[in-house]
Amino acid sequence: MQAERAYLFRHALMREAAYQLQLPGDRARLHELAADALEALYGAPAECGVDLESFTPTAADPFAEEICTHLEAALTFKGKRARKEALLARAALHLRRAAHHSVEQFRYMEAAERFERLATEFGALIPDAPLELLKAADAASRAFQPSRTRVLCRRALRLARRNGNLRTACRALIALGRHFHQSGRGKRAAKVLDLALAMLRELRDNEGLMVATAARGALALDRDDFERAQTLLNEALQLARSQNHVRREGTALNNLAALHIEMSHPEKALEILDTALDFNRRHANLRALAFTWTNIGSIHNSANRITEAEAALGEALAIHRQIANYQHAGYALNLLGRICERTGRPLEARRNWLAAADCFAACGNAKFEGGTRCDAAIVLAQQGDPAQAKAEFARGIELVRQDPDSGLVERMTAKFEQASARK
């Protein structure tokens, strides 16, 4: 093994030495040839708009960033301006496709880096750099990077205002409001989102209103302002329908169902979710379909209808795995683990929690990975396996410590010590 590492190390040095020995012009032309060869092999990149919804995957997308890197390296040669502009345009297109591909694969940290790079390095070539920063912020939020999310939202807002683009500035305010909501700063979120709503109504920007009403409605729901939540979420649904926006209509139906769950109207929620199931199936909207099944499972679980709950969560889990949505697959497995624990099936609970932890690890959600590992450790302690329980708990609690809520570590530790003492 040591010899193999040494060989690889020498091999890397030799490769770098050979690379640097090439004349800059020759090296640049070789990079351009490499990009041309990859495009010839996998197909030239299709046009890719700013909107994520319009993205259509191609066989070349997994290699898009590699092609972009070759094209950027080809720019080091002092050639004609028209040639450089053509190479830059190709590189920007490949980088955007690479970023969109990362979102499709739920690799959000990678997507955030690519969108930010696109806005920073190719800002002069793309139609609206602030929108790329907002996509970077959304990806960073999904990758559980709150500080980076806030910075990117504010960068996008400053740039949009500097450019005099009020519509994009409103979208930056929506993103910032969502960030404050997720960070537990409800009052600040309400202020920012209300400002965005007022501006969008004045601009008569229905597309922006569709997003803003959903975000403000979700905040109202979390703050138990059910009357306002219902008004806003119904408006979001009508706006989505008026614009034939399939994904947002499916999301709006799920949000309305969540409202009725919170208002203790489970039968009304199930009625809405049945509509959502039919709608999302007809439009092959797999993400929203999986969320619908999860909501149905949650309602059945609350009503202690275990068989129905497990069947619905199983449907959700199968779809999440099909589309590689590891984060929400983890949520479904976590809920299945709690159902098993409550119904006296500790081994199944442990198996589900460890599978959930693997899903959370795959998408970089350290807090939930740690929490589910700690839950599995508690079951191991209760089942009389102290050595493995301690090892799993140590692994989990180290991840939980990354969360700013120090009380969470104390609660998990107390539960584990209590379970260990019983044995």
N, C-alpha and C positions, 0 to 999 in steps of 0.2 A: 504493500500500500504506500509506504514511504517513497519507494522508487517510482511508483506511478505518479505521485504528486510532484516529485522532482522533475520527472520527464515533462509533465504538463507545464510546469513553471518555465523550464528552458524553452519549450515549444512556443509559449506565449511571447517570450523575449525575442526569439528568432523571428516570429511573425511580425512583431512590432518593428524590429530592426529592418526587415525586408520592406515593410510598408513605408518607413521613413526614407529608405534609400531611393524610392521612386521620385522622379522630378515632380514638382507640384502640378505642372500642367498635365503630365501623364497620369498622375494619380487622380486628378479631377475627372479626366476623360474616362478612366476605368470605373469610377463611381457612377458616372452617367450611363456607361454601358451596363453596369450591374442593375441599375434602376430600369433601363430599357428591357433587359433580359427578364426581370421579374414581372414587368407589365406584360411582356409577350407570353410568358408562361401562364400567368393567372388572369390576364385580361386587364385592359386599361381601366382606370377608375371611373366609375359613373359619377355624374354630378351629384353633389350632396348639399342640400339646403341647410339653413341655420336650424330649422325646426327638427327636433328629434323624431317627431311623429312621422315625418316623410322619409325617414331613412329606410332604405332597402338593402339588406346585406348582400355582399358578393363574395366570390371565392378569394378575391385579392385582399380583403379586409384584414385578415390575420397578419399580413405582411406589409400593411400600409405604412406603419411607422418605420420599418426597415427601409422601405423604398424612399420615404421622406428623408431619412438620414443620408442615404446615398446621394439624393438630389442636392441636399444642403452642402455636402462635401464637394460636389461637382462645382459649386459656386466659387470655390477658392481660386479657380483659374480666371485670370483676367481676360474675359472674352467680350463679345459685343453685348451692348445693353439689352437689346431685344431678346437675345438668348438667355441672359440672366433673369429677365422678367418672366420668360416662359418657364424656366426651371423653378423659380420661386412660386409661381402659380400652381405648378404641378405638386410641389412639396406641400403647399398649404392645403390643397385638396386631399392629398394622402393623409396628412395629419388630422384633418377633420374627420375623415372616414375612420381612422384609427381610434379617435376619441369616441365616436358614436358606436363603434364596434365594442369598445370596452364597456359602455353602458349596457349594450345588448347582452353582454356576458356577465353583468353585475359585478364587474371589477371597478369599483367606484374610485378607489385611490388612484389607480392608473388613469381613469377617465379624467379626474380632476387635474392631474398633472398635464395631460395632453391638451385639454381645453384651455388651461391657463397659458401653456406654451403657445398655443395657436393665437390667443389674444395678444400676448406679449411680443412674440417674434414676428408674427405675420399680420399685425394690426392694420397696417397700411393697405393690405391686399384684400381684406375681408370686409363685407358690407357693414357689419355692426359688431365691433370688438366687445362692447359691454355685454352683449347677449352671450358671447362665448365665456366671459367671466362669470355670468350668472349660471351657465351650465356647469362650469367648474365648481361654483359654490354649491349647487344642488348635489353634485357628485360627492363633494367633500362632506356635506351634511349626511348623506347616506352612508359614508365611510366613517361616521362618528368622529369628525374632526371639527368641533364647534368653533375653535379660535380661527382656523383657516377659513371656515364658512363665513364668519363675520367679516374678516379682512377682504375676502373676494367680493362680498355683497357691497361693501363700502367703496371698493375700487370701481366696481361697475356703476354705482350711483354717481360717483364723482365724474367719471368719464362721460356718462350719458348726459349729465347736466352741462358739462363743458362743451359737448357737441350740440347742445340745444335739443336733444331728443327726449321729449317729455314722455312719450309712450314707453320707451325703454327705461327711463327713470322710474316710472310707475312700477314696472316689473321688478326693478331692483328694490323698491320699497316693499313690495309683496314678499320677495325673498328674505329681506331683512326682518320683516314682521314674523315670518314663519320661523326664522332663526330664534328670535326673542321668545316666541311661543314654546319652541322645543327646549329652550334654556330655562324655562320657568319664570320668565319675566313678562307676565300676562298684561300688566298695565302698559308697559312700553310697546308690546306687540299690538295691543288694541289701538294705541295712538298712531303708530306707523301705518297699520292696515286701514284705519279710517281715513287717513290722509290720502292713501293710494286710491281708495274707493271714490273719494270726492273728486280727485283729479281725473280718474277714468270716466266718471259720469259726465264731467264737463267736456272731456274729449270725445265722448260717445264711442269709446273703444270697447265694444262688446266682447271681443276676444280677451282683453285684459280683465274686464269685469267678471268673466266666467271664472278666471283663476282667483281673483281677489275675493269674490263672494264665497267661494269654497273655503279659502283660507280663513276669512273672518268668521264664517259659519262654524268651522271646526274649533276656533278659539272660543266662540260663544258657547259651544257645546261643552267644552272643557271647564268653562266657568259657570256651568249650570244655568246659563241664560237661555233656556229652552225656546222661549218665544222668538227671540231674535235669531237663534240658530235655525229654527224652522223656516223663517222668512228668507234668510240668506241662502240656505241649502236648497230650498225650492227654486229660488232665483237662479242659482248655479245650474240646477238641472234643466230649467227652461232655456237658459242661454246655450248650454251644451247641445240641446235638441235643435235649437234654431240654427246652429252652425254645423249640424251633422258631425259633431265631434264625438266619435265612438268611445274613445278611451275615457274622456271626461264624463260622458253620460253614465258609463258603467261605474266610475268612481263616485259620481253624485248619488246614484242609487244606493251604493254601499254606505255613504255618509248619512243619508236619510234613515237608513235602517239602523245605523248606530245611534242616531238621535232617539228613535223610538225604543231602542233597548234601554237607553239611559232614562227615558221617561216611563219605564216599566210598562211598555206596550209590546210585549214579545210577539203576539199574534200579528199585529200590524207590521212589525219588523220582518217577520217571516213572509208576509204577503209581498212586501217590497222586494225582499231577497229572491222570492220566486220569479218576480218580474226581471230582476237583475240576472238570474241564472239563464232565463230564456234569451234575454238580450245579448249577454256576453257569449253564449253558445252560438247564436246566429251570426255574430260578427267575429267569431274566433278570437275574442279578446281574452287571451289566456290568463294574463296577470289579474285582471279584474275578476275573472271567473274563479280563480283560486282564492282571492280575498272573500268573494261571496260565500264559497264553501266554508271558509274559516269562520265567518260571522254566523252562518247557520249552525256550525258545530258549537260555537260559544253559547248560542241561545239554548240548544238542546242540553248542553252541559249544565247551564244554570237551572234548567228545569229538571235535572237529574234523569234525563233520557239518555242513558249511557250508550246504548247500542247506536242510536241515531247520531249522537255526538261523535262517536268514534268513526262511523261510516263517513260523515261529512268531512271530518278532519283528514281521513285517509284520502278522500278525493282531492282535497286541497294540497296535501303533501305530494301526491303523485304529479300534480301539475307543476308545483314549485320545483320539483326535481327535474321534470321534463325541460323546463325553461332555465334551469340552473339558478333559480332564485334562492340561494342558500340561506339568506337571512330569514325570509318568511317560512322556509322549510323548517328552520330552527324553531321559530315561534310555534308552528303546528306541532312539532315533536315535543316541545316543552309542555304545551297544554295536554297532549296525550299522556305525557309522564305524570302530570298532576292528577289526571283522571284515574290512571292506574294506581297511583299512591292512595287516592281516596277510596278506591274500590278493593283495597287489600291485595294488590298485585305488585309487590315491591321490586321483584326482579325485572318485570316489564317496564316499570317506572324508571329503574336505573338504566336499562338498555335504551329507552327513549331519550333520557337526559344526556347520556353519553353521545348518542347520535346527534342530538341537538347541539351539543358542545362542538362537535366536529364541523357542523354546518356554520356555526357562529365563527369558528376559527377560520373557515374558508373565506369568509367575507370581512374579517378583521374586526368583528364586534367582540372586543375583549371582555367588556362588562358582562354580557349575557353568556359568553363562553364560561367565564369564571363562575357565574351564578349557577349554571346548570351542572358544572362539575362539582360544586359544593353540595348541590341537592343530591347528586349521585353518591357522594361521599357519605352523606347522612344516612342514606339507605344501606350502604355497606356497613356502617357502624352499627346500625340496628340489626343487621343480619349476622353480626358476630365476626366480621372480617376487619379487625382494627388496623392491621398493617397497611392493607390496600386502601382502607378508608382514609388513613392519615396522609398517605401519598397523594391520593386524588384531591383531598381537601387542601393540602399545601399548594398543589398546582393551581387549583381554582381560586383560592383566596388571594394569591399573588396577582392574579388578573383583576379581581374585584377591587384591589387597592388602587388601581388606576383611576377609579371613579372618584370624583370630588366629594361624594357623600360618604364621609367617614363612618356614619352610623350604620351603613350597609355592612361594612366589615364586622362591626360589633354584633349586629343581629345574626349574621351568618355564623360567626364564631360561637355565639351563645347556643344556637340551635345544634351545632355540631357537638359541642361539649355536653349538652344535655342528652343527645342521642348516644354518645360514647359512654356516659355515666350509667345509662340504663343497662348496659351490658356488663 
